[in-house]
Amino acid sequence: MRAQQPPGGVERSRLRAGAAAFTSLAALAATGLVAGPAVGAPSASPCALPRTAAHHSLGLDTWNGAYPRPNQNLDAVMIFLSFPDSAPLIEPAELAADHFPATSEYFDRASYGRFSLRPHPRPGWTPMPHESEEYDIRRDWDAGKRAAYLRDAIAAADKDVDFSRYDIVYLVADPDAPGVDSDATKVVNLERPLEVDGTEIKRVVTVFERHPPDRNVLAHETGHVFDLPDLYHRPVDGKGDWDTHVGDWDVMGSQFGLSPDLFGWHKWKLGWLSRTQITCVQGTGSRLVSLEPVDAPPPAGGSLGTRLAVVRTGPDSVLAIEARSGAGNDTETCTEGVLVYRVRSDAASGDGPVEVVDAHPATQACSDRSVYPPLADAPLEEGETLTVPGTGVRVEVADRSGAGVWTVKITPPGEA
């Protein structure tokens, strides 16, 4: 017998299963579309959504070759910019320490040690030719002012930096300069790549953070460099809740999240999970899946087991199911359990490509710490059942082993 809950909520179950020239520079904000060639086919799985023309599409049948893929070691140069109207109060080494090694460690944990981000901070300040306020730095930046900033920064740094040595460029502004707006930190994609030192610069991470900076901010921005989308919802007027889509559950939603590890779908896209760690649920009949937490490191001396289950729900959509614990990047998590979320490959960055399904819509958790308490208790707990609204897919959490592996029964529509 199962107690009834509000629509979309969970049921308690007794189930327990055993097992170019700068004058022609055109810069697009992180929400702009930069097309790129398809490279390879990460997965032949029928649950691998097709990559679409949507900016930062979460399709993963091919890789967008316009972006570096973090399945290898990548080198990043960090350039510190000063302005003639303000003498820096902080040494570049202090600003570098705001972000590294923390950002590299974040990606090391998220990738299960399969990716290394190697920072190369410049030792001194690179002087900009104009006062900071002349660039009119702000979140929604005038394209001409932004282009001038990039033109001046790269030209000034090129005297001492060989850009051909680096895969990623971080431009860090003096946080105490009067014209620097911390809300303007973002990745700028170049519609026409810039050729410097015999290499093409396709995008630049512009950092305007305060000292100390926002938590995990550089991990978020670096995610865009790897073709990951913004998962937050930006209100039309800039007011209200920004975190209604995914809450705390991925750094691409909020750098302040309590559970900022990347979703398993992102890890599949980036090449950190292979098809052997993905269960594609299709056909008729229920499927019993044992899920290792996606945030947990590989077992000592062993390899990764199943970390993600996927149910295809349409040509460009799936339901993804993963376990989340208090390990790895999620040590400050509010709740543990089995998280269910929708993925759409035809939704652009910022337009809700991922939406977490709230298994407990009538309650919330960690109101003093969570970026969005209504989703802080979204995961299913042991013994709970969720029929996902709009799909008919039923997810039942049977048990959790002493080793932290969750047994989940997934039932397609019409098979309940």
Summary of the structure (lengths in Angstrom):
residues: 416
radius of gyration: 22.2
end to end distance: 14.6
largest distance: 73.0
contacts: 1405
relative contact order: 0.16
helix: 17%
strand: 26%
